[in-house]
């Protein structure tokens, strides 16, 4: 796991924690909701966090499969075609 992945996971966790806390405050003070809503809200936030994290890891895995030397060769080849 790279530093970039750790920073992404840490930032995502902080963001979702803030969203969860704001939702709890809003539903606790201004909007009257059933007591079970707080459990559903927590499960929803955790599910969204996990989904975004998995999606990000899949995107990162696909980018790691590309060979840097082959990409450099393709860029040079495309540059020559344009000229």
C-alpha positions in Angstrom: 0.0 0.0 0.0 1.5 3.3 -1.1 1.5 6.6 0.8 -1.0 7.9 -1.8 -3.5 5.2 -0.9 -3.1 5.8 2.8 -3.7 9.5 2.4 -6.8 8.8 0.3 -8.2 6.4 2.9 -7.5 8.8 5.7 -9.0 11.7 3.9 -12.1 9.7 2.9 -12.5 8.5 6.5 -12.3 12.0 7.8 -14.8 13.3 5.2 -17.3 10.6 5.9 -16.9 11.1 9.7 -17.7 14.8 9.3 -20.7 14.0 7.0 -21.9 11.4 9.6 -21.5 13.9 12.5 -23.3 16.7 10.6 -26.1 14.3 9.8 -26.4 13.2 13.4 -26.5 16.9 14.6 -29.1 17.8 12.0 -31.4 14.8 12.7 -30.9 15.2 16.5 -31.7 19.0 16.7 -33.8 20.1 13.8 -35.4 17.1 12.1 -37.4 14.6 14.2 -36.7 11.1 12.9 -37.4 7.6 14.3 -34.7 6.2 16.6 -33.8 3.5 14.1 -32.8 6.1 11.5 -29.6 6.8 13.4 -28.5 3.1 12.9 -29.5 3.2 9.2 -27.6 6.5 8.8 -24.4 4.9 10.3 -24.7 1.8 8.2 -25.3 3.9 5.1 -22.2 6.1 5.7 -20.1 3.0 6.3 -21.4 1.3 3.2 -20.7 4.4 1.0 -17.2 4.7 2.5 -16.4 1.1 1.8 -17.8 1.4 -1.8 -15.7 4.4 -2.6 -12.6 2.8 -1.1 -13.1 -0.4 -3.2 -13.8 1.7 -6.3 -10.6 3.7 -5.8 -8.5 0.6 -5.3 -9.9 -1.0 -8.5 -9.0 2.2 -10.4 -5.5 2.2 -8.9 -5.0 -1.5 -9.7 -5.8 -0.9 -13.4 -3.3 2.0 -13.7 -0.6 -0.2 -12.2 -0.9 -2.8 -15.0 0.4 -0.4 -17.6 4.0 -0.7 -18.5 5.8 2.6 -18.3 8.3 1.7 -21.1 5.5 0.7 -23.4 3.5 3.9 -22.6 6.6 6.0 -23.4 7.0 4.2 -26.7 3.3 4.7 -27.6 3.6 8.5 -26.8 6.7 8.8 -29.0 5.0 6.9 -31.8 1.8 9.0 -31.6 3.9 12.2 -31.6 5.7 11.1 -34.8 2.4 10.4 -36.4 1.1 13.9 -35.7 4.2 15.5 -37.2 
